Amino acid sequence: MSRYGPMFSALAARGEGAFVPFVMLGYPDAETSFRAIEALLAHGADALELGIPFSDPVADGPVIQRAAARALAGGATVRGSLALVRALRGRHPEVPIGLLVYANLVVQGTAARFYRAAADAGVDSVLVADVPAVEAAPFADAAREAEVEPVLLLPADATADTVRRVARLGGGYTYLLARAGVTGAETRVRPPSTALLALLDAEGGAPPLVGFGISTPGQVRPMIGAGAAGVITGSAVVALIERNAATSGALDRALGEFAQGMKAATREARPLSPR
C-alpha cells in the first residue's frame, strides 16, 4: 500500500499541507546527505524527494547541478544511492520516499530492473524528470509492475488533454510546476489555477504538490491556500547544505530552522477566494 495516501489523509484531517524537501543523495558525501535528511525529518518534513546524481540534470538549475556533479565526483552511484534509501527506510518505516531521476538511469539496464531495485530499497515513487507525460506510459507501466508509484510533472499552463493524461498515468502525487524553466529559488512563482486543480481532481489525479522555485514560507501559504496538497522545496535546501556542510552542528541548525518555518506555513495557509 502506498504511503502517500495515509500521509495526505492525516494531513488533511489536521488542516495541514505537506512539506517535502529535496536532497541530493551523496552530496557532498553519503554521510552528510544522510544527516541532512534526518535533520529535515526531525523538524517537520512529511515526505522526501531524493535525487540520484546524474551527469546531465537538464531540469535542474545551477545549485542542484553543482550538487550532482560533486556527488558524482565523490563516487556516488545508483547502487549507493539506493543503499542510503534502504537505511532511511529502516529508520522511518512510514515516511513516503520518492526519487527524482533521469531517464538514462532508468533504462541503462532495463526499466523493470531499476524499478524493482527501487522498490526493494523502500522507494514509494519515482519521477523521471526528463520524460514528458506524452512519453511516460512505458515508464509508468514498469513502475506499477514493481509496485512503485509513477509521479508525473504537470506544467501550470497544461492543456486539458495533458491534465487528463497525467491523471491517468500518474500516482502517489502530481508534481505541479510553479513556473516554467529549471529548478531554482531565484524567480517568482504563482499559485496554481483553481481550474487546473479542479480538472486534475475531477479526472482522479494524484494530489498536487507544487515545486520549482518554492523557497520561503511566504510562498508556501498561497500555494496551499489555492488548493495544492503541499509543496516541494529543492534548491533552497541544497543551498543550505552547500553553505553549512562543513560543520554538523551548523548544518543541523540551518536545516532544522528552515524545515520548521516551511512546515509551520503549511499549517497557516487559508483557502483563497476563487479567481
C-alpha positions as CSV (number, residue, x, y, z in Angstrom):
1,M,0.0,0.0,0.0
2,S,1.3,3.4,-0.9
3,R,2.5,5.6,2.0
4,Y,1.2,8.7,0.2
5,G,-2.5,8.0,0.8
6,P,-2.2,7.8,4.6
7,M,0.0,10.8,4.7
8,F,-2.3,13.0,2.7
9,S,-5.3,11.8,4.7
10,A,-3.6,12.5,8.0
11,L,-2.5,16.0,6.9
12,A,-6.0,16.9,5.6
13,A,-7.5,15.8,8.9
14,R,-5.2,18.2,10.7
15,G,-5.7,21.0,8.2
16,E,-2.1,20.9,7.0
17,G,-0.3,20.7,3.7
18,A,2.7,18.6,3.1
19,F,6.2,19.9,3.3
20,V,8.5,17.8,1.1
21,P,12.2,18.7,0.9
22,F,14.5,17.5,-1.9
23,V,18.0,16.3,-1.1
24,M,20.7,15.1,-3.5
25,L,21.8,11.7,-2.3
26,G,25.6,11.5,-1.8
27,Y,26.0,15.3,-1.7
28,P,28.5,16.4,-0.6
29,D,29.1,12.8,0.6
30,A,26.9,9.9,1.7
31,E,27.2,10.6,5.4
32,T,26.3,14.3,5.1
33,S,23.3,13.7,2.9
34,F,22.0,11.1,5.3
35,R,22.5,13.5,8.2
36,A,20.8,16.3,6.3
37,I,17.7,14.1,5.6
38,E,17.5,13.1,9.3
39,A,17.6,16.8,10.3
40,L,14.8,17.7,7.9
41,L,12.6,14.8,9.1
42,A,13.2,15.7,12.7
43,H,11.9,19.2,12.2
44,G,8.8,18.8,10.1
45,A,9.3,17.1,6.7
46,D,6.3,15.0,5.9
47,A,7.9,13.1,3.0
48,L,11.1,13.1,1.0
49,E,12.1,13.6,-2.6
50,L,15.6,12.3,-3.1
51,G,17.8,12.8,-6.2
52,I,20.1,10.2,-7.6
53,P,23.1,12.1,-9.1
54,F,23.2,12.3,-12.9
55,S,25.7,14.0,-15.1
56,D,23.2,16.0,-17.2
57,P,20.3,17.1,-15.0
58,V,18.5,19.2,-17.6
59,A,15.6,20.1,-15.4
60,D,17.7,21.4,-12.6
61,G,19.3,24.8,-12.0
62,P,22.9,25.6,-11.0
63,V,22.6,24.8,-7.3
64,I,21.4,21.2,-7.9
65,Q,23.7,20.8,-10.9
66,R,26.6,21.5,-8.7
67,A,25.4,19.1,-6.0
68,A,25.0,16.3,-8.6
69,A,28.5,17.0,-10.1
70,R,30.1,16.9,-6.6
71,A,28.3,13.8,-5.6
72,L,29.4,12.0,-8.8
73,A,33.0,13.2,-8.3
74,G,32.8,11.7,-4.8
75,G,31.9,8.3,-6.2
76,A,28.1,8.4,-5.9
77,T,26.3,5.6,-7.8
78,V,22.7,4.3,-8.3
79,R,23.5,1.3,-6.1
80,G,25.0,3.5,-3.4
81,S,22.1,5.9,-3.5
82,L,19.6,3.1,-3.1
83,A,21.6,1.8,-0.2
84,L,21.1,5.2,1.5
85,V,17.4,4.9,0.8
86,R,17.3,1.4,2.3
87,A,19.0,2.7,5.5
88,L,16.5,5.6,5.7
89,R,13.6,3.2,5.2
90,G,14.8,1.1,8.1
91,R,14.7,4.2,10.4
92,H,11.5,5.7,9.0
93,P,9.1,3.0,8.0
94,E,6.0,5.3,7.5
95,V,7.6,8.2,5.6
96,P,6.9,8.4,1.9
97,I,10.1,8.4,-0.1
98,G,10.2,9.5,-3.7
99,L,13.1,9.5,-6.1
100,L,13.8,12.1,-8.8
101,V,15.9,10.6,-11.6
102,Y,16.6,11.0,-15.3
103,A,15.7,8.5,-18.0
104,N,19.2,7.3,-18.7
105,L,19.4,6.0,-15.1
106,V,16.2,4.0,-15.5
107,V,17.0,2.5,-18.9
108,Q,20.7,1.9,-18.7
109,G,19.9,-1.7,-17.7
110,T,16.2,-2.2,-18.0
111,A,13.4,-0.2,-16.6
112,A,12.0,-3.3,-14.9
113,R,15.3,-3.9,-13.1
114,F,15.6,-0.3,-12.0
115,Y,12.1,-0.1,-10.5
116,R,12.5,-3.5,-8.8
117,A,15.7,-2.3,-7.2
118,A,13.9,0.9,-6.1
119,A,11.0,-1.0,-4.6
120,D,13.4,-3.4,-2.8
121,A,15.1,-0.3,-1.2
122,G,11.8,1.0,0.1
123,V,11.0,3.6,-2.5
124,D,7.4,4.7,-2.9
125,S,7.6,6.7,-6.1
126,V,9.8,7.7,-9.0
127,L,9.7,10.9,-11.0
128,V,11.6,10.7,-14.3
129,A,12.3,14.4,-14.8
130,D,13.1,14.4,-18.5
131,V,10.2,12.3,-19.6
132,P,7.1,14.3,-20.6
133,A,3.6,12.9,-20.0
134,V,3.1,12.1,-23.6
135,E,6.1,9.6,-23.4
136,A,5.5,8.4,-19.9
137,A,3.4,5.3,-20.4
138,P,6.2,2.7,-20.6
139,F,7.8,4.1,-17.5
140,A,4.5,4.2,-15.6
141,D,3.8,0.6,-16.6
142,A,7.2,-0.6,-15.5
143,A,6.9,1.3,-12.2
144,R,3.5,-0.1,-11.4
145,E,4.6,-3.6,-12.3
146,A,7.2,-3.2,-9.4
147,E,4.5,-1.6,-7.1
148,V,6.2,1.9,-7.4
149,E,4.1,5.0,-7.9
150,P,4.9,6.8,-11.2
151,V,5.0,10.6,-10.4
152,L,4.5,12.9,-13.4
153,L,5.2,16.6,-13.9
154,L,2.3,18.9,-14.7
155,P,3.0,22.4,-16.1
156,A,1.0,25.2,-14.7
157,D,-0.3,26.0,-18.2
158,A,-1.1,22.4,-19.1
159,T,-3.8,21.7,-21.6
160,A,-6.8,19.7,-20.6
161,D,-5.5,16.7,-22.6
162,T,-2.2,16.9,-20.6
163,V,-4.0,17.1,-17.3
164,R,-6.1,14.0,-18.2
165,R,-3.0,12.1,-19.3
166,V,-1.1,12.9,-16.1
167,A,-4.2,12.0,-14.0
168,R,-4.5,8.7,-15.8
169,L,-0.8,7.7,-15.8
170,G,0.4,9.2,-12.6
171,G,0.3,8.1,-9.0
172,G,1.5,9.0,-5.5
173,Y,1.3,12.7,-6.1
174,T,1.3,15.0,-9.0
175,Y,4.3,17.3,-9.3
176,L,2.8,20.6,-10.3
177,L,5.3,23.2,-11.6
178,A,5.0,26.6,-10.1
179,R,6.7,28.1,-13.2
180,A,8.5,27.2,-16.4
181,G,12.2,26.6,-16.6
182,V,14.6,24.8,-14.4
183,T,14.7,24.4,-10.6
184,G,15.9,27.3,-8.6
185,A,14.9,29.7,-5.8
186,E,15.6,32.9,-7.6
187,T,12.4,33.6,-9.6
188,R,8.8,34.4,-8.8
189,V,6.2,31.7,-8.6
190,R,2.4,31.8,-8.8
191,P,-0.3,29.7,-7.1
192,P,-1.9,27.1,-9.3
193,S,-5.2,28.0,-11.0
194,T,-8.3,26.7,-9.5
195,A,-9.5,25.5,-12.9
196,L,-6.4,23.3,-13.4
197,L,-6.7,21.9,-9.8
198,A,-10.4,21.2,-10.3
199,L,-9.8,19.3,-13.6
200,L,-7.0,17.3,-12.0
201,D,-9.3,16.3,-9.2
202,A,-12.2,15.6,-11.5
203,E,-10.0,13.3,-13.5
204,G,-8.9,11.4,-10.4
205,G,-5.4,12.7,-10.4
206,A,-3.0,12.2,-7.5
207,P,-2.8,15.1,-5.0
208,P,-0.8,18.0,-6.3
209,L,2.5,19.1,-4.7
210,V,3.8,22.4,-6.1
211,G,7.6,22.7,-6.8
212,F,10.2,24.6,-8.8
213,G,11.1,27.9,-7.0
214,I,9.4,27.3,-3.7
215,S,11.9,28.6,-1.1
216,T,10.1,30.6,1.6
217,P,7.2,30.3,4.0
218,G,5.6,33.2,2.2
219,Q,5.5,31.2,-1.0
220,V,4.0,28.1,0.8
221,R,0.9,29.8,2.1
222,P,-0.7,30.9,-1.2
223,M,0.1,27.5,-2.8
224,I,-1.8,25.6,-0.2
225,G,-4.4,28.3,0.1
226,A,-5.1,27.9,-3.6
227,G,-5.7,24.1,-3.1
228,A,-2.4,22.4,-3.5
229,A,-1.8,19.5,-1.2
230,G,1.7,20.7,-0.3
231,V,5.0,21.9,-1.6
232,I,8.3,20.6,-2.7
233,T,11.5,22.6,-1.9
234,G,14.7,21.7,-3.6
235,S,17.3,24.4,-4.4
236,A,16.8,26.2,-1.1
237,V,17.5,23.0,0.8
238,V,20.5,22.1,-1.3
239,A,21.9,25.6,-1.0
240,L,21.7,25.3,2.8
241,I,23.6,22.1,2.7
242,E,26.2,23.7,0.4
243,R,26.7,26.6,2.9
244,N,26.7,24.5,6.1
245,A,28.0,21.1,5.3
246,A,31.4,21.6,6.8
247,T,30.1,21.7,10.4
248,S,27.5,19.2,11.5
249,G,26.0,21.5,14.2
250,A,25.6,24.3,11.7
251,L,24.0,22.0,9.2
252,D,21.5,20.6,11.6
253,R,20.6,24.1,12.9
254,A,20.2,25.6,9.4
255,L,18.1,22.8,8.1
256,G,16.1,22.5,11.3
257,E,15.1,26.2,11.3
258,F,14.3,26.1,7.6
259,A,12.1,23.0,7.9
260,Q,10.3,24.3,11.0
261,G,9.4,27.5,9.2
262,M,8.3,25.8,6.0
263,K,6.2,23.3,7.9
264,A,4.6,26.0,10.0
265,A,3.5,27.8,6.8
266,T,1.6,24.7,5.7
267,R,-0.5,25.0,8.9
268,E,-1.2,28.7,8.5
269,A,-2.5,28.6,4.9
270,R,-6.1,29.6,4.3
271,P,-8.1,28.9,1.2
272,L,-8.0,31.8,-1.3
273,S,-11.1,33.3,-2.9
274,P,-11.9,31.7,-6.2
275,R,-10.3,33.5,-9.2
